[in-house]
Every structure is written in C-alpha cells, then in structure tokens.
Amino acid sequence: MPKAVTIVACLVAYSSVVGTAFGQQSKPNILFILADNIGYGDVGAYGGGELRGSATPRIDQLAAEGLRLTQFLVEPSCTPSRAALMTGRYSIRSGLSLVAVAGTPFSLPANEITMAEMLRDAGYATAIFGKWHLGGQTYSQPQNQGFDEFYGIPPGDTWDAFGMIRQGHQTKSVDIPLDKGPHIVEAKRGEPLKLVKPYTEEVRRGIDWELVDHGVDFMKRQTAAGKPFFLYLPISRTHFPNLPSERFEGASRIGQFGDSLMEGDAIVGAMLDVLKELGIEDDSIVVFASDNGPDGPGASRFGTDMPDMGTTGPYRGALGDVSEGAIRTAAVIRWPQRIRPRSSYAMFSIMDFFPTFAEVAGGEVPDDRPIDGIDQSDLLLGEDDKGRREQLLTFVGSDLVAVRWKQFRAYFSDVSPGRSGPGGATLMGGIGSGAAPMNGYPKVFNIESDPQEEHNIGEMYNWVLGPLLNAVGEYKATLVRSPNPPAANMTKF
C-alpha cells in the first residue's frame, strides 16, 4: 500500500476513534452521593468540619473544585426529599409528603417518572446502592422505577430498621427470628427482590463500604463498556443510630455523630479516587448533598456519651421541622472544566436536579404533569449566576405549611415546640410534632437578617404577602388539571 494511502487510512481510523470517544463523553456520567441528616453547619466548607471536631477534607476538596450552593433547599425529612429528587416534583404530588413507614400503604405511585427512568431512556446505565425509602410496594421498588441495579436496605425502610428485632424482645411484644427480620436486598431491573443477608447491627456498621464496593464495580463495568452511567449512592452517614465501622470509631472529638461524619467524608473521597483512577474524572458530574437537616437536640441513642446530632449552623430547626435549618443544607456540584469552582447564593431546590440533568444529558422532561423543578443548567455552567428560582413551598402531609419567596418565609400554621426544642420558630413535620392553625395572617420572617426566625415582620412588611401568596396561587392552579393523590396521613381516617 502506498505511504500516502496508509497515512490517510490511519487518519481516518484515528478520526473514528476520537469521534467515538467524543460521542461517549458528550453525555456526562452522573455520580450522586446523597448523605442522610447532615446539617448546614456540619461540613468544613460550610463552617463545620475541624472546627466542630470532625474534619471533612474530601468534601471540602470537592467544594473547592466545584459549585458550592449556600441556598440549597430540600423538604423537611427523608422520604419527601427523596421523592422530590427522583420526580422533580413536590412530594405531595406523589402522596409522599410524610416519612414512609414500613407496613403502611404509602408508596411511590407506579405512574411517576423518575430521574432514573429519564436518564435510562437517554442512554444511561442506572444503579442505586443504599436507601430508597419511597415505599415497599412492588411497583415502587427501584428496579421497577428506572434502575438497572439495586442493592441496599429494604426499599420501604430506613437505617434503624435492624432495631425492630431487639425492640420486640425488649418489650416482649413480638419475637422475630433473625431470618424473618429486615434483610439486605438486591435486584436487577424488573426482577423481584432477593434476600442477601439479615440486616443486623453489625451489618449496619459496615453497610456503607458494601455500597462503595458495589458502586466501584458498577462504574468500572460501565466505563469498560463505554456507556454513560447514573450512579445514585444514598449512604447512611449521618443517620441515627450513628454506629461507625471499627476503623472510624473514635475518629472525631464529638462522639458517634462526628465519627459517622468523618466516615461519610472518607466514602466521598473513595468514590472521587476511583473516578480519577478510571480516567473519567473530567467526564463526570459529581453531586454531594444531604436530604434534610440534622437530628435535633436531645438525640442520644445506643449509649453514646454525646448527643447523636449535627448542627444547622446559623439557622433554626432540625429534621422534621419546617424552619430554615431543616430544609437548607449542604450541596456541592463538580464537573471539571464545565462548572467553574465558586460559591453561589442562588436558590436551588432538590427538585431542580431532574430538569437540569435532563438538559445536560439529553433527556426528556415529562410534559403530561406539573414539574416543579427548574432547569438550572445556566447556573451550573456560569451563564447566569442568579439562578432561575425565587420561591419554594413546604408541605407536611396534606397541609401547605410554609412558603419562601426570595429571602422571606411565611408560615401558614402557628408554631409549636418541635424536635429543635421549646421556644423555637419551628413547626412540625416529623413524627411526634404538630401545628396549630393561625387566625388569617401568616407569620413572616426575613431569613437573611433573622436566620433564627425570631421576629415576625408580617405587619411591617405586609407588601411581601402578595408575592408569597402568588406562589401559592400558581401551585393551586396546577391542581385543576392535575390533582394530587391523597396525601400521606396516619392520624386522620
């Protein structure tokens, strides 16, 4: 073969390889690490970390390399936030505006379209390893809601489920043998759940590293196959009971919570290291976020000598409340060479990930139902530093209890002592708290000047009620064509 022809043939072959590689990289991998009950002030990049006796160097590194959101807003507790993340919709639209409890009928509806379904349709391999907590009904399980692979605790349970066997023995109410209690489970797409092993206290201590192993294996397989992946890694840290693995027991200076936080930081670091080793760091979006604020004061479980709780930083509230400390927490997004490292005060909801990922991954947002998430890709890519969100509603069960517009928050139910202790401007939202109706006018707080929500400015700033109630009106208008299913409720029949 003449030399010129050989050169041309090589160039064509090289061009084909480069084109294929570029085509693979045009859809970024997505690694979403969802922490559990980490407060706004726990992580070093948000004012905690070493200052609180529990260093978080790997999360801090991620924050330095990516977009650190300082106004990342979620729902008050586990299930509602996870439903909002997966659907891009307020959790009440799925009937999941309370924490799912095993044995109850509340479950993600079969007709919901999840982020995993959207990304799988866009050509992604999808996996979840960890906690689903969107109900145990077969149609709600992750392998039937868009995920190719699932490994973790039972889909209707949370991390303390292993305690039921001991609690049953202690109260002499039920005697559950180990093989009939909660199990670690797994499933492939469309298959029934398979029991792997009993979920015991010992398994609880090491479960996160099992999740890491599954995640690493999944990323390696998809990278070798040249297929973009969505890996959803909802880890246990720092959900009570914070039982650290042996390697991290005593690692911090603040007891089990601090040990657990440092273990979570190491998990993030392990996943980042694998991305680098695989050579896909630049082609991967990494998100680290928490589902809600931390457990409140007085939390002391499993004999720990310190309260098993985090901190909300400057804000009032805790897990299960609806004040700022419950629904504002940490979130960092890194995409090397695409997202400019910086801090942003733009309002960003956990629901916004759905349409944002759809935009950057070439997915489709459903147009047959209300989508409450907003495409924030311009914010991520630095084309609009203000973001596109100005308002957010907060629900508990069937009730709309609060609304944010810019820096103002209005409450539609009067406050009562919640998990954050007496005297707080907290409302409700977890198991064991409540809210009383108000007399016609909401209470209004300026979160920026009054992060503890101590001074009701509703009378002085009455003009704020217009845009606040506008946000409510816009939501109500969507219910005409798309009414919500019955809201979760375990007290009114």
C-alpha positions as CSV (number, residue, x, y, z in Angstrom):
1,M,0.0,0.0,0.0
2,P,1.4,3.5,-0.9
3,K,2.6,5.5,2.0
4,A,0.1,8.3,1.4
5,V,-2.8,5.9,1.4
6,T,-1.5,4.4,4.7
7,I,-1.4,7.8,6.3
8,V,-4.9,8.6,5.1
9,A,-6.2,5.3,6.4
10,C,-4.6,5.9,9.8
11,L,-6.0,9.4,10.0
12,V,-9.5,8.1,9.2
13,A,-9.1,5.4,11.8
14,Y,-7.9,7.9,14.4
15,S,-10.7,10.3,13.5
16,S,-13.2,7.5,14.0
17,V,-11.8,6.6,17.4
18,V,-11.7,10.2,18.5
19,G,-15.2,10.8,17.3
20,T,-16.5,7.7,19.2
21,A,-14.7,8.9,22.3
22,F,-16.2,12.3,22.0
23,G,-19.6,10.9,21.4
24,Q,-19.3,8.9,24.7
25,Q,-18.1,12.0,26.6
26,S,-21.0,14.1,25.3
27,K,-23.2,12.6,27.9
28,P,-21.5,13.1,31.3
29,N,-21.5,10.3,33.9
30,I,-23.5,11.3,37.0
31,L,-22.5,10.3,40.5
32,F,-25.0,11.5,43.1
33,I,-23.9,10.9,46.7
34,L,-26.9,11.6,49.0
35,A,-25.9,11.9,52.6
36,D,-28.5,11.5,55.4
37,N,-29.3,14.1,58.0
38,I,-26.2,16.3,57.6
39,G,-26.9,19.8,58.7
40,Y,-25.9,23.1,57.1
41,G,-23.1,23.7,59.6
42,D,-21.6,20.2,59.8
43,V,-19.2,20.1,56.8
44,G,-16.0,22.1,56.9
45,A,-16.8,24.0,53.7
46,Y,-20.0,25.3,55.5
47,G,-18.3,26.3,58.7
48,G,-18.1,23.0,60.5
49,G,-15.6,20.2,60.0
50,E,-12.5,20.5,62.0
51,L,-14.0,23.5,63.9
52,R,-16.6,21.1,65.3
53,G,-14.1,18.3,66.0
54,S,-14.9,16.2,62.9
55,A,-12.8,17.1,59.8
56,T,-14.2,16.7,56.3
57,P,-11.3,17.2,54.0
58,R,-12.6,15.3,51.0
59,I,-15.9,17.0,50.9
60,D,-14.2,20.3,51.4
61,Q,-11.9,19.5,48.4
62,L,-14.9,18.7,46.3
63,A,-16.5,22.1,47.3
64,A,-13.2,23.9,46.4
65,E,-13.3,22.2,43.0
66,G,-17.0,22.7,42.2
67,L,-20.1,24.8,42.8
68,R,-20.9,25.2,46.5
69,L,-24.6,26.0,46.9
70,T,-25.3,28.1,50.0
71,Q,-29.0,28.2,49.5
72,F,-29.8,24.5,48.7
73,L,-33.3,23.8,49.8
74,V,-34.9,20.4,50.4
75,E,-38.1,19.0,52.1
76,P,-38.3,18.5,55.8
77,S,-37.5,14.8,56.0
78,C,-36.2,11.7,54.3
79,T,-39.0,10.4,52.1
80,P,-40.3,13.8,50.9
81,S,-36.9,14.9,49.8
82,R,-36.1,11.7,48.0
83,A,-39.4,11.7,46.3
84,A,-38.8,15.3,45.2
85,L,-35.3,14.4,43.9
86,M,-36.4,11.4,42.0
87,T,-39.5,13.0,40.3
88,G,-38.6,16.7,40.1
89,R,-42.0,17.4,41.8
90,Y,-43.2,18.4,45.2
91,S,-43.5,15.2,47.3
92,I,-47.2,15.9,47.9
93,R,-47.8,15.2,44.2
94,S,-46.7,11.6,44.8
95,G,-48.6,11.3,48.1
96,L,-45.2,11.1,49.9
97,S,-45.2,14.2,52.0
98,L,-44.5,12.3,55.2
99,V,-41.8,9.9,56.1
100,A,-42.6,6.4,54.7
101,V,-43.0,3.8,57.5
102,A,-42.7,0.1,56.7
103,G,-46.0,-1.7,56.7
104,T,-48.1,1.4,55.7
105,P,-49.5,1.7,52.2
106,F,-47.7,4.9,51.3
107,S,-45.5,4.2,48.2
108,L,-44.2,5.9,45.1
109,P,-47.0,5.6,42.5
110,A,-46.4,3.4,39.6
111,N,-47.0,6.2,37.1
112,E,-44.4,8.5,38.4
113,I,-41.5,9.1,36.1
114,T,-38.2,9.0,38.0
115,M,-34.9,10.6,37.2
116,A,-33.5,7.1,36.6
117,E,-36.2,6.4,34.0
118,M,-35.5,9.7,32.3
119,L,-31.7,9.0,32.2
120,R,-32.1,5.4,31.2
121,D,-34.2,6.5,28.2
122,A,-31.4,8.9,27.4
123,G,-28.9,6.0,27.1
124,Y,-27.6,5.7,30.6
125,A,-26.9,2.7,32.7
126,T,-28.5,3.3,36.1
127,A,-27.9,1.9,39.6
128,I,-28.9,2.7,43.2
129,F,-26.9,1.3,46.1
130,G,-28.2,2.3,49.6
131,K,-31.5,3.6,50.9
132,W,-34.6,4.1,48.6
133,H,-37.2,4.9,51.3
134,L,-40.0,5.6,48.8
135,G,-42.2,2.7,49.8
136,G,-42.1,-1.1,49.7
137,Q,-44.8,-1.8,47.2
138,T,-43.5,-3.9,44.2
139,Y,-44.3,-1.1,41.7
140,S,-42.5,1.4,43.8
141,Q,-39.2,-0.5,44.2
142,P,-36.2,1.0,42.4
143,Q,-35.7,-1.9,40.0
144,N,-39.2,-1.1,38.8
145,Q,-38.7,2.7,38.7
146,G,-35.9,3.0,36.3
147,F,-32.8,1.4,37.9
148,D,-31.0,-1.4,36.3
149,E,-29.4,-2.5,39.6
150,F,-30.3,-2.1,43.3
151,Y,-28.5,-3.2,46.5
152,G,-29.3,-1.9,49.9
153,I,-31.7,-2.0,52.8
154,P,-35.4,-2.8,52.2
155,P,-36.9,-0.1,49.9
156,G,-39.6,0.8,52.5
157,D,-37.2,1.1,55.4
158,T,-34.6,3.4,56.8
159,W,-31.3,2.8,58.5
160,D,-32.6,2.0,62.0
161,A,-34.8,-0.9,60.8
162,F,-32.5,-3.5,62.3
163,G,-33.6,-2.4,65.8
164,M,-37.0,-3.9,65.5
165,I,-35.8,-7.4,66.5
166,R,-34.2,-6.1,69.7
167,Q,-37.1,-3.8,70.4
168,G,-39.5,-6.6,70.0
169,H,-37.6,-8.7,72.5
170,Q,-37.2,-5.9,75.0
171,T,-40.9,-5.1,75.0
172,K,-41.9,-8.8,74.8
173,S,-44.4,-7.7,72.1
174,V,-43.1,-9.7,69.1
175,D,-40.5,-12.4,68.7
176,I,-39.0,-12.1,65.3
177,P,-36.3,-14.6,64.3
178,L,-33.3,-13.2,62.5
179,D,-34.2,-14.8,59.2
180,K,-37.6,-13.2,59.3
181,G,-36.4,-9.7,60.1
182,P,-35.1,-6.9,57.9
183,H,-32.7,-8.1,55.2
184,I,-30.2,-6.5,52.9
185,V,-31.8,-7.0,49.4
186,E,-30.8,-6.8,45.8
187,A,-32.5,-6.8,42.4
188,K,-31.8,-6.4,38.7
189,R,-34.2,-4.4,36.5
190,G,-37.7,-5.8,36.5
191,E,-36.8,-8.7,38.9
192,P,-38.2,-9.4,42.3
193,L,-36.1,-8.5,45.4
194,K,-33.7,-11.2,46.6
195,L,-32.7,-11.5,50.2
196,V,-29.0,-11.3,50.7
197,K,-28.4,-11.5,54.5
198,P,-30.1,-10.3,57.7
199,Y,-29.7,-6.6,58.4
200,T,-28.1,-6.6,61.8
201,E,-26.3,-4.0,64.0
202,E,-23.0,-5.4,62.8
203,V,-24.1,-5.1,59.1
204,R,-25.3,-1.5,59.9
205,R,-21.8,-0.6,61.0
206,G,-20.2,-1.6,57.7
207,I,-23.0,-1.2,55.2
208,D,-21.6,2.0,53.5
209,W,-18.4,0.2,52.4
210,E,-20.5,-2.5,50.8
211,L,-22.3,0.3,48.9
212,V,-18.9,1.7,47.9
213,D,-17.8,-1.7,46.6
214,H,-21.0,-2.1,44.5
215,G,-20.6,1.5,43.2
216,V,-17.0,1.0,42.2
217,D,-17.8,-2.3,40.4
218,F,-20.7,-0.6,38.6
219,M,-18.5,2.4,37.4
220,K,-15.8,0.1,36.2
221,R,-18.2,-2.1,34.2
222,Q,-19.9,0.9,32.5
223,T,-16.6,2.6,31.8
224,A,-15.2,-0.5,30.1
225,A,-18.4,-0.8,28.1
226,G,-18.2,2.9,27.0
227,K,-21.7,3.6,28.4
228,P,-22.6,6.7,30.4
229,F,-23.8,5.9,33.9
230,F,-26.1,7.4,36.6
231,L,-25.0,6.1,40.0
232,Y,-27.2,7.1,42.9
233,L,-25.4,6.4,46.2
234,P,-27.7,7.3,49.1
235,I,-25.4,6.4,52.0
236,S,-26.3,6.0,55.7
237,R,-24.0,8.7,57.1
238,T,-25.1,10.5,59.3
239,H,-28.5,8.9,60.0
240,F,-29.0,7.7,63.6
241,P,-28.1,5.4,65.0
242,N,-24.6,6.5,64.0
243,L,-22.7,3.3,64.5
244,P,-19.3,3.8,62.9
245,S,-17.3,1.0,61.4
246,E,-14.3,-0.1,63.6
247,R,-11.9,2.0,61.5
248,F,-13.8,5.2,62.4
249,E,-14.9,4.5,65.9
250,G,-13.4,7.3,68.0
251,A,-12.0,9.2,64.9
252,S,-13.6,12.5,65.9
253,R,-13.8,14.5,69.1
254,I,-17.6,14.7,69.2
255,G,-18.8,11.1,69.6
256,Q,-20.6,8.9,67.2
257,F,-22.1,11.6,65.0
258,G,-18.6,13.1,64.4
259,D,-17.2,9.6,63.7
260,S,-20.0,8.9,61.2
261,L,-19.5,12.3,59.5
262,M,-15.8,11.6,59.0
263,E,-16.7,8.1,57.7
264,G,-19.0,9.7,55.2
265,D,-16.2,12.1,54.1
266,A,-14.0,9.1,53.5
267,I,-16.7,7.5,51.4
268,V,-16.9,10.6,49.2
269,G,-13.1,10.5,48.9
270,A,-13.1,6.8,47.9
271,M,-15.5,7.5,45.1
272,L,-13.6,10.5,43.8
273,D,-10.4,8.5,43.8
274,V,-12.0,5.8,41.6
275,L,-13.2,8.4,39.1
276,K,-9.6,9.6,38.8
277,E,-8.2,6.1,38.5
278,L,-10.6,5.3,35.7
279,G,-9.7,8.4,33.8
280,I,-13.3,9.7,33.8
281,E,-13.0,12.5,36.3
282,D,-13.4,15.2,33.6
283,D,-16.4,13.4,32.1
284,S,-18.3,13.0,35.3
285,I,-20.7,15.2,37.2
286,V,-20.4,14.6,41.0
287,V,-23.0,15.8,43.4
288,F,-22.7,15.6,47.2
289,A,-25.8,16.7,49.0
290,S,-27.9,16.0,52.2
291,D,-31.5,15.1,52.2
292,N,-32.5,17.4,55.1
293,G,-31.2,18.9,58.3
294,P,-29.7,17.0,61.2
295,D,-31.4,15.3,64.1
296,G,-32.4,17.7,66.9
297,P,-31.1,18.3,70.4
298,G,-31.6,15.6,72.9
299,A,-30.8,12.9,70.4
300,S,-28.9,10.2,72.3
301,R,-29.1,6.7,71.1
302,F,-27.3,3.4,71.7
303,G,-25.5,4.5,74.8
304,T,-23.4,7.2,73.1
305,D,-21.9,9.7,75.6
306,M,-22.7,12.7,73.4
307,P,-25.9,13.8,71.6
308,D,-26.0,11.9,68.3
309,M,-26.8,15.1,66.3
310,G,-25.4,17.6,63.9
311,T,-25.7,21.4,63.5
312,T,-27.8,23.7,61.4
313,G,-25.2,26.4,61.6
314,P,-26.9,29.8,61.9
315,Y,-30.4,28.6,61.2
316,R,-33.2,27.4,63.4
317,G,-34.7,24.0,63.2
318,A,-33.9,20.3,62.8
319,L,-35.0,17.2,61.0
320,G,-38.8,17.2,60.8
321,D,-39.3,20.9,61.4
322,V,-40.1,23.3,58.5
323,S,-37.9,26.2,59.5
324,E,-34.7,27.0,57.7
325,G,-32.4,24.6,59.5
326,A,-34.5,21.7,58.4
327,I,-34.7,22.5,54.8
328,R,-31.4,24.3,54.0
329,T,-28.4,22.1,53.9
330,A,-25.1,21.3,52.0
331,A,-24.8,20.6,48.3
332,V,-21.8,20.7,46.0
333,I,-21.7,20.0,42.3
334,R,-18.4,19.4,40.4
335,W,-17.9,18.9,36.7
336,P,-14.3,19.7,35.8
337,Q,-13.8,22.2,33.0
338,R,-17.5,22.8,32.7
339,I,-18.5,24.1,36.1
340,R,-16.3,27.0,37.3
341,P,-15.3,26.5,41.0
342,R,-17.2,29.1,43.1
343,S,-19.8,29.6,45.8
344,S,-23.3,30.6,44.9
345,Y,-26.2,32.0,46.9
346,A,-28.7,31.2,44.2
347,M,-31.8,29.4,45.4
348,F,-31.6,25.8,44.3
349,S,-34.2,23.1,45.1
350,I,-33.5,19.4,45.3
351,M,-36.3,19.2,42.6
352,D,-34.1,21.2,40.2
353,F,-31.7,18.3,39.6
354,F,-34.3,16.4,37.5
355,P,-34.7,19.0,34.7
356,T,-31.1,20.2,35.0
357,F,-29.8,16.7,34.4
358,A,-32.3,16.2,31.6
359,E,-30.8,19.3,29.9
360,V,-27.1,18.3,30.2
361,A,-27.7,14.6,29.4
362,G,-30.2,14.9,26.6
363,G,-33.1,13.5,28.5
364,E,-36.8,14.5,28.2
365,V,-38.8,16.1,31.0
366,P,-42.4,14.8,31.2
367,D,-44.9,17.3,29.7
368,D,-48.1,15.5,30.9
369,R,-47.8,16.5,34.6
370,P,-46.7,19.5,36.6
371,I,-42.9,19.6,37.1
372,D,-41.9,21.8,40.0
373,G,-38.1,21.6,39.4
374,I,-36.4,24.3,37.3
375,D,-33.6,23.7,34.8
376,Q,-30.6,25.3,36.4
377,S,-28.0,24.4,33.8
378,D,-27.2,28.0,33.1
379,L,-26.3,28.5,36.8
380,L,-24.1,25.4,36.8
381,L,-22.3,26.5,33.6
382,G,-21.8,30.0,34.8
383,E,-24.1,31.7,32.2
384,D,-26.4,33.0,34.9
385,D,-25.1,33.4,38.4
386,K,-28.6,34.4,39.8
387,G,-30.3,31.1,39.1
388,R,-33.9,30.8,38.0
389,R,-35.7,30.0,41.3
390,E,-37.3,32.6,43.5
391,Q,-39.9,30.6,45.5
392,L,-40.5,27.3,47.2
393,L,-43.4,25.7,49.0
394,T,-43.2,23.4,52.0
395,F,-45.8,20.7,52.8
396,V,-46.4,18.3,55.6
397,G,-48.9,15.6,55.0
398,S,-51.9,17.2,53.4
399,D,-51.0,20.7,54.6
400,L,-49.2,23.5,52.9
401,V,-47.4,25.0,55.9
402,A,-44.8,27.5,54.6
403,V,-43.6,29.3,51.5
404,R,-40.4,31.0,50.6
405,W,-40.1,34.0,48.2
406,K,-36.6,35.3,47.9
407,Q,-35.3,35.9,51.4
408,F,-38.8,35.9,53.0
409,R,-40.5,32.9,54.6
410,A,-44.2,32.8,55.6
411,Y,-45.8,30.2,57.8
412,F,-49.5,29.3,57.5
413,S,-49.7,27.3,60.7
414,D,-48.7,28.6,64.1
415,V,-45.5,27.3,65.6
416,S,-45.2,24.8,68.4
417,P,-42.2,23.2,70.0
418,G,-40.7,20.6,67.7
419,R,-37.6,18.5,67.7
420,S,-35.4,21.6,68.0
421,G,-36.7,22.2,71.5
422,P,-39.1,24.6,73.2
423,G,-39.4,28.2,72.1
424,G,-38.3,27.6,68.5
425,A,-39.9,29.1,65.4
426,T,-40.4,25.5,64.3
427,L,-43.5,23.8,63.0
428,M,-43.8,20.3,62.7
429,G,-43.0,17.8,60.2
430,G,-41.6,14.8,61.8
431,I,-43.2,12.1,63.8
432,G,-44.5,13.5,67.1
433,S,-44.9,17.2,66.4
434,G,-47.8,19.3,65.3
435,A,-49.0,22.7,64.2
436,A,-52.0,24.8,65.1
437,P,-54.0,26.9,62.6
438,M,-53.4,30.7,62.6
439,N,-56.0,33.5,62.5
440,G,-56.0,34.7,58.9
441,Y,-52.5,36.1,58.6
442,P,-49.3,34.2,58.2
443,K,-46.1,34.8,60.1
444,V,-43.3,36.3,58.0
445,F,-39.6,36.2,58.7
446,N,-36.6,37.7,56.8
447,I,-34.2,34.7,56.7
448,E,-31.2,36.9,55.8
449,S,-31.5,39.3,58.7
450,D,-33.1,36.9,61.1
451,P,-31.8,33.3,60.5
452,Q,-33.2,32.2,63.8
453,E,-36.7,33.3,62.7
454,E,-37.4,35.2,65.9
455,H,-39.1,38.4,64.6
456,N,-42.4,38.3,62.8
457,I,-42.3,41.1,60.3
458,G,-45.7,40.3,58.7
459,E,-47.3,43.6,59.8
460,M,-44.3,45.8,58.9
461,Y,-43.7,44.1,55.5
462,N,-47.2,43.3,54.6
463,W,-46.4,44.0,50.9
464,V,-44.5,40.7,50.9
465,L,-47.7,38.8,51.3
466,G,-48.6,39.5,47.7
467,P,-45.7,37.6,46.0
468,L,-45.8,34.9,48.8
469,L,-49.4,34.2,48.1
470,N,-48.8,34.4,44.4
471,A,-46.5,31.4,44.7
472,V,-49.3,29.5,46.4
473,G,-51.8,30.6,43.7
474,E,-49.5,29.3,40.9
475,Y,-49.3,25.9,42.6
476,K,-53.1,25.8,43.2
477,A,-53.7,26.5,39.5
478,T,-51.8,23.3,38.6
479,L,-54.2,21.2,40.7
480,V,-57.1,21.9,38.4
481,R,-55.8,19.7,35.7
482,S,-53.5,17.5,37.8
483,P,-55.0,17.0,41.3
484,N,-52.8,15.4,43.9
485,P,-53.4,11.8,45.1
486,P,-54.5,11.5,48.8
487,A,-51.7,12.9,50.9
488,A,-49.9,10.6,53.4
489,N,-51.7,10.6,56.7
490,M,-51.5,8.3,59.7
491,T,-53.7,10.2,62.2
492,K,-57.0,11.1,60.4
493,F,-59.1,8.4,58.9
